[in-house]
Every structure is written in C-alpha cells, then in structure tokens.
Amino acid sequence: MLVTLKEILKEADNRNIAIGAFNAHCLEAVEAEIRAAQELELPVIIQFAQCHEPWIPLSTIGPVMIGMAKAATVPVCVHLDHGETLEYLEQALKIGFTGIMYDGSALSYEDNLSNTVKAVKMAAEYGASVEAELGSMGKRESGDGDEGAGADDDTKIYTDPDLASSFVKASGIDALACSFGTTHGIYLKEPRLDLGIVRSVREKCGGIPVVMHGGSGVSADDFRQAIEAGVRKINYFTYMDKAGGEAAARLASEKDRVFFSDIYMAARNAMYENVKEAMKVFGNIR
C-alpha cells in the first residue's frame, strides 16, 4: 500500500525502529526491495535519486515504483532522494511520489532554507512529505561508490543542532538528514558516529525523525545505537548494488555461455538477500 513519508516515519517512531530506504535504480531493485519487505512484513521506502537519471529516467521507473507500491501488502513510501532542483521535485510529485528530499546542503543556509520552504509548499499541494538536509556527508550518491572517504573525509560538515532547530521550525519539513559521521559510498575506514548530534537534534527539533545517509557499511551495533538515539530512516544503496554486481560477475566467470536474463536474475536475488539482512537490523528482527 502506498503511504507518505510522514506516515511511514510515524510508524517507525511508534515501534522504535528505522525504515530502510533503498534506491530503486532499476526494475530488479524494486522487485528485490518489495519482496524482502513483504517477506519480513516490514514497511519500506523505495527511492530514486536524481543522479540516477542517466541510468534510467524518472519518467520511466517512477510509474513502475508507484504501481508496485500500491500493489504491495506492506506500507511503501515512494520517495525522491537527493532532489537538487525544484523542477525535478515537481516532476516526481506529478508522477505520484509520496515523499521528496530537497538537497540544498551544498548551498548557503539561507538559500537551502528558502528552497526547502518552496519544496514544502509544493509538496503540500500533492499531499506529500518533505525531507531536507543540513550539514554534509561529503559524497553524493553517484552510484560509482568505489571511493568512500570514511572517517577522515574533510568535506563533511557536521549538523549543528541549534541551527537545525531554526531550520526545522522555519521550513516545516517532516524529516531531517543529519551529518554525524557517515559517508556516501564505500567505507575505506570504519566510521566514527557522533550520536550526540542525533539525540540533540531530536531534542531541539521537537522529536523530528532523523535520517541517516551513507548507511551502507555501518556495523549492525552502530545501526542499533543510531536507531536508539532517534534515527528513523536509513538510506542504503551502495552495498546492495555491489552485491548485485558481484553476483553477476560470478555467474559470468562460471559459465561459458551467459544470457542477460541469467545475469539480471542473479543480481536481483543477490540484492534481495542483501536488502533482507539490512531490513532485519533496521527493524530489530533477530
């Protein structure tokens, strides 16, 4: 069933879990994610990032995501991840996305806030929810994912909880992506999470759901501690995508003759297994 970001994160808050937000950059990923969610009977967020546009257009995959979400037996939010322009946000809303993220983290505080306010007003016209970002994780979800900066990424800007409070009140957003030690892409070093930032943002921002970007590669224990601190949405993509790629590569190396249908089924099954294990951690399923 199709639900909004606000609705699905409220359920996460009530259950003291986090909802996995998995990028759906192809049909096989959508199938893997919804299959895992239905098997575990967990809510899920399937999302498409603007930077995935060269792989498959939003106009093509978006309606597929909406249709599969409506047919699912569990709550599914269809979310736009890292929308960089208001025009692209509106394109997703017109397709039927129930959540959008405006990413103005590379802008000044004033410009980020100004555009986020516009995004909130636009989303309200479609009955959708809004996530925004304050601070910087240091890397975009470009999909190449080989060059993670890990703990020493000096392009990170950690979220200021006091500034976050002003931002949330002025914008009216439904969820806030915070920078507290994670990094987009592959981790080259073990991340050092500052969960005090998460707790302080929750306290100063009226309990707003905190979003963790750069979730792939974080340990299960760190995930659990982050959820206990107030993280309610965890973005997860790179390691899922890597699992699919590695499965396809193994298949190609083992057979003399390989068909594309074999490759995409192997990749889909590997992504399903990877997503399922991540969901168990986020949903506190032992």
Contacts in CASP RR format, 6 or more apart in sequence:
PFRMAT RR
TARGET T0000
AUTHOR 0000-0000-0000
METHOD contacts of the structure
MODEL  1
MLVTLKEILKEADNRNIAIGAFNAHCLEAVEAEIRAAQELELPVIIQFAQ
CHEPWIPLSTIGPVMIGMAKAATVPVCVHLDHGETLEYLEQALKIGFTGI
MYDGSALSYEDNLSNTVKAVKMAAEYGASVEAELGSMGKRESGDGDEGAG
ADDDTKIYTDPDLASSFVKASGIDALACSFGTTHGIYLKEPRLDLGIVRS
VREKCGGIPVVMHGGSGVSADDFRQAIEAGVRKINYFTYMDKAGGEAAAR
LASEKDRVFFSDIYMAARNAMYENVKEAMKVFGNIR
1 69 0 8 1.000
1 70 0 8 1.000
1 72 0 8 1.000
1 73 0 8 1.000
1 74 0 8 1.000
1 75 0 8 1.000
1 76 0 8 1.000
2 66 0 8 1.000
2 67 0 8 1.000
2 69 0 8 1.000
2 70 0 8 1.000
2 76 0 8 1.000
2 77 0 8 1.000
2 78 0 8 1.000
2 98 0 8 1.000
3 43 0 8 1.000
3 75 0 8 1.000
3 76 0 8 1.000
3 77 0 8 1.000
3 98 0 8 1.000
4 77 0 8 1.000
4 98 0 8 1.000
4 99 0 8 1.000
4 127 0 8 1.000
4 128 0 8 1.000
4 129 0 8 1.000
5 45 0 8 1.000
5 77 0 8 1.000
5 79 0 8 1.000
5 98 0 8 1.000
5 99 0 8 1.000
5 128 0 8 1.000
5 129 0 8 1.000
5 130 0 8 1.000
5 131 0 8 1.000
5 174 0 8 1.000
5 175 0 8 1.000
5 233 0 8 1.000
6 129 0 8 1.000
6 174 0 8 1.000
6 175 0 8 1.000
7 75 0 8 1.000
7 77 0 8 1.000
7 129 0 8 1.000
8 19 0 8 1.000
8 43 0 8 1.000
8 45 0 8 1.000
8 75 0 8 1.000
8 77 0 8 1.000
9 19 0 8 1.000
9 129 0 8 1.000
9 174 0 8 1.000
9 175 0 8 1.000
9 209 0 8 1.000
9 232 0 8 1.000
9 233 0 8 1.000
11 19 0 8 1.000
11 43 0 8 1.000
11 75 0 8 1.000
12 18 0 8 1.000
12 19 0 8 1.000
12 43 0 8 1.000
12 209 0 8 1.000
12 232 0 8 1.000
12 233 0 8 1.000
13 209 0 8 1.000
13 232 0 8 1.000
15 283 0 8 1.000
16 227 0 8 1.000
16 228 0 8 1.000
16 284 0 8 1.000
17 227 0 8 1.000
17 232 0 8 1.000
17 282 0 8 1.000
17 283 0 8 1.000
17 284 0 8 1.000
18 212 0 8 1.000
18 223 0 8 1.000
18 226 0 8 1.000
18 227 0 8 1.000
18 231 0 8 1.000
18 232 0 8 1.000
18 233 0 8 1.000
18 234 0 8 1.000
18 282 0 8 1.000
18 283 0 8 1.000
19 42 0 8 1.000
19 43 0 8 1.000
19 44 0 8 1.000
19 45 0 8 1.000
19 77 0 8 1.000
19 232 0 8 1.000
19 233 0 8 1.000
19 234 0 8 1.000
19 282 0 8 1.000
20 44 0 8 1.000
20 45 0 8 1.000
20 233 0 8 1.000
20 234 0 8 1.000
20 235 0 8 1.000
20 236 0 8 1.000
20 278 0 8 1.000
20 279 0 8 1.000
20 282 0 8 1.000
21 44 0 8 1.000
21 45 0 8 1.000
21 46 0 8 1.000
21 47 0 8 1.000
21 79 0 8 1.000
21 81 0 8 1.000
21 211 0 8 1.000
21 233 0 8 1.000
21 234 0 8 1.000
21 235 0 8 1.000
21 236 0 8 1.000
22 29 0 8 1.000
22 33 0 8 1.000
22 44 0 8 1.000
22 45 0 8 1.000
22 46 0 8 1.000
22 47 0 8 1.000
22 236 0 8 1.000
22 237 0 8 1.000
22 240 0 8 1.000
22 275 0 8 1.000
22 278 0 8 1.000
23 29 0 8 1.000
23 47 0 8 1.000
23 48 0 8 1.000
23 49 0 8 1.000
23 52 0 8 1.000
23 81 0 8 1.000
23 141 0 8 1.000
23 235 0 8 1.000
23 236 0 8 1.000
23 237 0 8 1.000
23 240 0 8 1.000
23 241 0 8 1.000
24 30 0 8 1.000
24 33 0 8 1.000
24 46 0 8 1.000
24 47 0 8 1.000
24 48 0 8 1.000
24 61 0 8 1.000
24 65 0 8 1.000
25 48 0 8 1.000
25 49 0 8 1.000
25 52 0 8 1.000
25 55 0 8 1.000
25 56 0 8 1.000
25 61 0 8 1.000
25 237 0 8 1.000
25 241 0 8 1.000
26 55 0 8 1.000
26 56 0 8 1.000
26 61 0 8 1.000
27 61 0 8 1.000
27 64 0 8 1.000
28 264 0 8 1.000
28 267 0 8 1.000
28 268 0 8 1.000
28 271 0 8 1.000
29 240 0 8 1.000
29 241 0 8 1.000
29 268 0 8 1.000
29 271 0 8 1.000
30 46 0 8 1.000
30 61 0 8 1.000
30 64 0 8 1.000
30 65 0 8 1.000
30 68 0 8 1.000
31 68 0 8 1.000
31 268 0 8 1.000
31 272 0 8 1.000
32 240 0 8 1.000
32 268 0 8 1.000
32 269 0 8 1.000
32 271 0 8 1.000
32 272 0 8 1.000
32 275 0 8 1.000
33 44 0 8 1.000
33 46 0 8 1.000
33 271 0 8 1.000
33 272 0 8 1.000
33 275 0 8 1.000
34 44 0 8 1.000
34 46 0 8 1.000
34 68 0 8 1.000
34 69 0 8 1.000
34 72 0 8 1.000
34 74 0 8 1.000
34 76 0 8 1.000
35 272 0 8 1.000
36 44 0 8 1.000
36 272 0 8 1.000
36 275 0 8 1.000
36 276 0 8 1.000
36 279 0 8 1.000
37 43 0 8 1.000
37 44 0 8 1.000
37 72 0 8 1.000
37 74 0 8 1.000
37 76 0 8 1.000
37 279 0 8 1.000
38 72 0 8 1.000
38 73 0 8 1.000
38 74 0 8 1.000
39 276 0 8 1.000
40 276 0 8 1.000
40 279 0 8 1.000
40 280 0 8 1.000
40 283 0 8 1.000
40 285 0 8 1.000
41 74 0 8 1.000
42 74 0 8 1.000
42 279 0 8 1.000
42 282 0 8 1.000
42 283 0 8 1.000
42 285 0 8 1.000
43 74 0 8 1.000
43 75 0 8 1.000
43 76 0 8 1.000
43 77 0 8 1.000
44 74 0 8 1.000
44 75 0 8 1.000
44 76 0 8 1.000
44 77 0 8 1.000
44 279 0 8 1.000
45 76 0 8 1.000
45 77 0 8 1.000
45 78 0 8 1.000
45 79 0 8 1.000
45 233 0 8 1.000
46 65 0 8 1.000
46 68 0 8 1.000
46 69 0 8 1.000
46 76 0 8 1.000
46 77 0 8 1.000
46 78 0 8 1.000
46 79 0 8 1.000
47 78 0 8 1.000
47 79 0 8 1.000
47 80 0 8 1.000
47 81 0 8 1.000
47 101 0 8 1.000
47 235 0 8 1.000
48 58 0 8 1.000
48 61 0 8 1.000
48 62 0 8 1.000
48 65 0 8 1.000
48 79 0 8 1.000
48 80 0 8 1.000
48 81 0 8 1.000
48 92 0 8 1.000
49 80 0 8 1.000
49 81 0 8 1.000
49 82 0 8 1.000
49 83 0 8 1.000
49 141 0 8 1.000
49 237 0 8 1.000
50 58 0 8 1.000
50 80 0 8 1.000
50 81 0 8 1.000
50 82 0 8 1.000
50 83 0 8 1.000
50 84 0 8 1.000
50 85 0 8 1.000
50 88 0 8 1.000
51 82 0 8 1.000
51 140 0 8 1.000
51 141 0 8 1.000
51 142 0 8 1.000
51 143 0 8 1.000
52 143 0 8 1.000
58 80 0 8 1.000
58 88 0 8 1.000
58 91 0 8 1.000
58 92 0 8 1.000
58 95 0 8 1.000
59 91 0 8 1.000
59 95 0 8 1.000
62 78 0 8 1.000
62 92 0 8 1.000
62 95 0 8 1.000
62 97 0 8 1.000
63 95 0 8 1.000
65 78 0 8 1.000
65 97 0 8 1.000
66 78 0 8 1.000
66 95 0 8 1.000
66 96 0 8 1.000
66 97 0 8 1.000
68 76 0 8 1.000
69 76 0 8 1.000
69 77 0 8 1.000
69 78 0 8 1.000
77 98 0 8 1.000
77 99 0 8 1.000
77 129 0 8 1.000
78 96 0 8 1.000
78 97 0 8 1.000
78 98 0 8 1.000
78 99 0 8 1.000
79 97 0 8 1.000
79 98 0 8 1.000
79 99 0 8 1.000
79 100 0 8 1.000
79 101 0 8 1.000
79 131 0 8 1.000
80 88 0 8 1.000
80 89 0 8 1.000
80 92 0 8 1.000
80 97 0 8 1.000
80 99 0 8 1.000
80 100 0 8 1.000
80 101 0 8 1.000
81 101 0 8 1.000
81 141 0 8 1.000
81 235 0 8 1.000
82 101 0 8 1.000
82 103 0 8 1.000
82 140 0 8 1.000
82 141 0 8 1.000
83 89 0 8 1.000
83 92 0 8 1.000
83 100 0 8 1.000
83 101 0 8 1.000
83 102 0 8 1.000
83 103 0 8 1.000
84 103 0 8 1.000
84 104 0 8 1.000
86 102 0 8 1.000
86 115 0 8 1.000
86 118 0 8 1.000
86 119 0 8 1.000
86 122 0 8 1.000
89 100 0 8 1.000
89 102 0 8 1.000
89 119 0 8 1.000
89 122 0 8 1.000
89 123 0 8 1.000
90 122 0 8 1.000
92 99 0 8 1.000
92 100 0 8 1.000
93 100 0 8 1.000
93 122 0 8 1.000
93 123 0 8 1.000
93 125 0 8 1.000
93 126 0 8 1.000
93 128 0 8 1.000
94 126 0 8 1.000
96 126 0 8 1.000
96 128 0 8 1.000
97 128 0 8 1.000
98 127 0 8 1.000
98 128 0 8 1.000
98 129 0 8 1.000
99 123 0 8 1.000
99 128 0 8 1.000
99 129 0 8 1.000
99 130 0 8 1.000
99 131 0 8 1.000
100 119 0 8 1.000
100 123 0 8 1.000
100 128 0 8 1.000
100 129 0 8 1.000
100 130 0 8 1.000
100 131 0 8 1.000
101 130 0 8 1.000
101 131 0 8 1.000
101 132 0 8 1.000
101 133 0 8 1.000
101 177 0 8 1.000
102 115 0 8 1.000
102 116 0 8 1.000
102 119 0 8 1.000
102 130 0 8 1.000
102 131 0 8 1.000
102 132 0 8 1.000
102 133 0 8 1.000
103 132 0 8 1.000
103 133 0 8 1.000
104 111 0 8 1.000
104 112 0 8 1.000
104 115 0 8 1.000
104 116 0 8 1.000
104 132 0 8 1.000
104 133 0 8 1.000
105 112 0 8 1.000
105 133 0 8 1.000
105 134 0 8 1.000
105 135 0 8 1.000
105 136 0 8 1.000
105 137 0 8 1.000
105 157 0 8 1.000
105 177 0 8 1.000
106 136 0 8 1.000
107 115 0 8 1.000
109 134 0 8 1.000
109 163 0 8 1.000
109 167 0 8 1.000
112 132 0 8 1.000
112 133 0 8 1.000
112 134 0 8 1.000
112 167 0 8 1.000
113 167 0 8 1.000
113 170 0 8 1.000
113 171 0 8 1.000
116 130 0 8 1.000
116 132 0 8 1.000
116 167 0 8 1.000
116 171 0 8 1.000
116 173 0 8 1.000
117 170 0 8 1.000
117 171 0 8 1.000
117 172 0 8 1.000
119 130 0 8 1.000
119 132 0 8 1.000
120 130 0 8 1.000
120 171 0 8 1.000
120 172 0 8 1.000
120 173 0 8 1.000
123 129 0 8 1.000
123 130 0 8 1.000
129 174 0 8 1.000
129 175 0 8 1.000
130 171 0 8 1.000
130 172 0 8 1.000
130 173 0 8 1.000
130 174 0 8 1.000
130 175 0 8 1.000
131 173 0 8 1.000
131 174 0 8 1.000
131 175 0 8 1.000
131 176 0 8 1.000
131 177 0 8 1.000
131 211 0 8 1.000
131 233 0 8 1.000
132 167 0 8 1.000
132 171 0 8 1.000
132 173 0 8 1.000
132 175 0 8 1.000
132 176 0 8 1.000
132 177 0 8 1.000
133 176 0 8 1.000
133 177 0 8 1.000
133 178 0 8 1.000
133 179 0 8 1.000
133 211 0 8 1.000
133 213 0 8 1.000
134 159 0 8 1.000
134 160 0 8 1.000
134 163 0 8 1.000
134 164 0 8 1.000
134 167 0 8 1.000
134 176 0 8 1.000
134 177 0 8 1.000
134 178 0 8 1.000
134 179 0 8 1.000
135 156 0 8 1.000
135 157 0 8 1.000
135 158 0 8 1.000
135 159 0 8 1.000
135 160 0 8 1.000
135 178 0 8 1.000
135 179 0 8 1.000
136 155 0 8 1.000
136 156 0 8 1.000
136 157 0 8 1.000
136 179 0 8 1.000
137 156 0 8 1.000
137 179 0 8 1.000
137 181 0 8 1.000
137 182 0 8 1.000
137 183 0 8 1.000
137 184 0 8 1.000
137 213 0 8 1.000
137 214 0 8 1.000
138 149 0 8 1.000
138 153 0 8 1.000
138 155 0 8 1.000
138 156 0 8 1.000
138 157 0 8 1.000
138 179 0 8 1.000
138 183 0 8 1.000
138 184 0 8 1.000
139 145 0 8 1.000
139 147 0 8 1.000
139 148 0 8 1.000
139 149 0 8 1.000
139 153 0 8 1.000
139 155 0 8 1.000
139 183 0 8 1.000
139 184 0 8 1.000
139 185 0 8 1.000
140 184 0 8 1.000
141 184 0 8 1.000
141 185 0 8 1.000
141 213 0 8 1.000
141 214 0 8 1.000
141 235 0 8 1.000
141 237 0 8 1.000
141 238 0 8 1.000
142 184 0 8 1.000
143 185 0 8 1.000
143 237 0 8 1.000
143 238 0 8 1.000
143 241 0 8 1.000
145 184 0 8 1.000
145 185 0 8 1.000
145 186 0 8 1.000
145 238 0 8 1.000
146 185 0 8 1.000
146 186 0 8 1.000
147 185 0 8 1.000
147 186 0 8 1.000
148 183 0 8 1.000
148 184 0 8 1.000
148 185 0 8 1.000
148 186 0 8 1.000
148 187 0 8 1.000
148 188 0 8 1.000
149 155 0 8 1.000
149 183 0 8 1.000
149 188 0 8 1.000
150 183 0 8 1.000
150 187 0 8 1.000
150 188 0 8 1.000
150 189 0 8 1.000
150 190 0 8 1.000
150 191 0 8 1.000
151 181 0 8 1.000
151 183 0 8 1.000
151 189 0 8 1.000
151 190 0 8 1.000
151 191 0 8 1.000
151 192 0 8 1.000
152 189 0 8 1.000
153 183 0 8 1.000
156 179 0 8 1.000
156 181 0 8 1.000
156 183 0 8 1.000
157 179 0 8 1.000
158 179 0 8 1.000
158 180 0 8 1.000
158 181 0 8 1.000
158 194 0 8 1.000
158 197 0 8 1.000
159 176 0 8 1.000
159 178 0 8 1.000
159 179 0 8 1.000
159 180 0 8 1.000
159 197 0 8 1.000
159 201 0 8 1.000
161 197 0 8 1.000
161 200 0 8 1.000
161 201 0 8 1.000
161 203 0 8 1.000
161 204 0 8 1.000
161 205 0 8 1.000
162 204 0 8 1.000
164 176 0 8 1.000
164 178 0 8 1.000
164 201 0 8 1.000
164 204 0 8 1.000
164 205 0 8 1.000
165 201 0 8 1.000
165 204 0 8 1.000
165 205 0 8 1.000
167 173 0 8 1.000
167 176 0 8 1.000
168 176 0 8 1.000
168 205 0 8 1.000
168 206 0 8 1.000
168 208 0 8 1.000
169 205 0 8 1.000
173 208 0 8 1.000
174 208 0 8 1.000
174 209 0 8 1.000
175 208 0 8 1.000
175 209 0 8 1.000
175 210 0 8 1.000
175 211 0 8 1.000
175 232 0 8 1.000
175 233 0 8 1.000
176 201 0 8 1.000
176 205 0 8 1.000
176 208 0 8 1.000
176 209 0 8 1.000
176 210 0 8 1.000
176 211 0 8 1.000
177 210 0 8 1.000
177 211 0 8 1.000
177 212 0 8 1.000
177 213 0 8 1.000
178 197 0 8 1.000
178 198 0 8 1.000
178 201 0 8 1.000
178 210 0 8 1.000
178 211 0 8 1.000
178 212 0 8 1.000
179 197 0 8 1.000
179 213 0 8 1.000
180 193 0 8 1.000
180 194 0 8 1.000
180 195 0 8 1.000
180 196 0 8 1.000
180 197 0 8 1.000
180 198 0 8 1.000
180 212 0 8 1.000
181 191 0 8 1.000
181 192 0 8 1.000
181 193 0 8 1.000
181 194 0 8 1.000
182 191 0 8 1.000
182 193 0 8 1.000
182 212 0 8 1.000
182 213 0 8 1.000
182 214 0 8 1.000
182 215 0 8 1.000
182 218 0 8 1.000
183 191 0 8 1.000
183 214 0 8 1.000
184 213 0 8 1.000
184 214 0 8 1.000
184 238 0 8 1.000
185 214 0 8 1.000
185 216 0 8 1.000
185 238 0 8 1.000
186 216 0 8 1.000
186 238 0 8 1.000
186 242 0 8 1.000
187 216 0 8 1.000
187 217 0 8 1.000
187 218 0 8 1.000
190 219 0 8 1.000
191 217 0 8 1.000
191 218 0 8 1.000
191 222 0 8 1.000
193 218 0 8 1.000
193 222 0 8 1.000
193 225 0 8 1.000
193 226 0 8 1.000
195 225 0 8 1.000
195 226 0 8 1.000
195 229 0 8 1.000
196 229 0 8 1.000
198 210 0 8 1.000
198 226 0 8 1.000
198 229 0 8 1.000
198 230 0 8 1.000
198 231 0 8 1.000
199 229 0 8 1.000
199 230 0 8 1.000
201 208 0 8 1.000
201 210 0 8 1.000
202 208 0 8 1.000
202 210 0 8 1.000
202 229 0 8 1.000
202 230 0 8 1.000
209 230 0 8 1.000
209 232 0 8 1.000
209 233 0 8 1.000
210 229 0 8 1.000
210 230 0 8 1.000
210 231 0 8 1.000
210 232 0 8 1.000
210 233 0 8 1.000
211 231 0 8 1.000
211 232 0 8 1.000
211 233 0 8 1.000
211 234 0 8 1.000
211 235 0 8 1.000
212 218 0 8 1.000
212 226 0 8 1.000
212 231 0 8 1.000
212 233 0 8 1.000
212 234 0 8 1.000
212 235 0 8 1.000
213 235 0 8 1.000
214 235 0 8 1.000
214 236 0 8 1.000
214 238 0 8 1.000
215 223 0 8 1.000
215 234 0 8 1.000
215 235 0 8 1.000
215 236 0 8 1.000
216 236 0 8 1.000
216 237 0 8 1.000
216 238 0 8 1.000
216 239 0 8 1.000
216 240 0 8 1.000
217 238 0 8 1.000
217 239 0 8 1.000
218 226 0 8 1.000
220 281 0 8 1.000
223 234 0 8 1.000
223 281 0 8 1.000
223 282 0 8 1.000
224 281 0 8 1.000
224 284 0 8 1.000
226 234 0 8 1.000
227 282 0 8 1.000
227 284 0 8 1.000
234 278 0 8 1.000
234 282 0 8 1.000
236 275 0 8 1.000
236 278 0 8 1.000
239 274 0 8 1.000
240 271 0 8 1.000
240 274 0 8 1.000
240 275 0 8 1.000
240 278 0 8 1.000
241 271 0 8 1.000
243 270 0 8 1.000
243 271 0 8 1.000
243 273 0 8 1.000
243 274 0 8 1.000
244 266 0 8 1.000
244 267 0 8 1.000
244 268 0 8 1.000
244 270 0 8 1.000
244 271 0 8 1.000
244 274 0 8 1.000
245 267 0 8 1.000
245 270 0 8 1.000
246 270 0 8 1.000
247 266 0 8 1.000
247 267 0 8 1.000
247 269 0 8 1.000
247 270 0 8 1.000
248 263 0 8 1.000
248 264 0 8 1.000
248 266 0 8 1.000
248 267 0 8 1.000
250 266 0 8 1.000
251 258 0 8 1.000
251 262 0 8 1.000
251 263 0 8 1.000
251 266 0 8 1.000
252 258 0 8 1.000
252 263 0 8 1.000
255 262 0 8 1.000
279 285 0 8 1.000
280 286 0 8 1.000
END
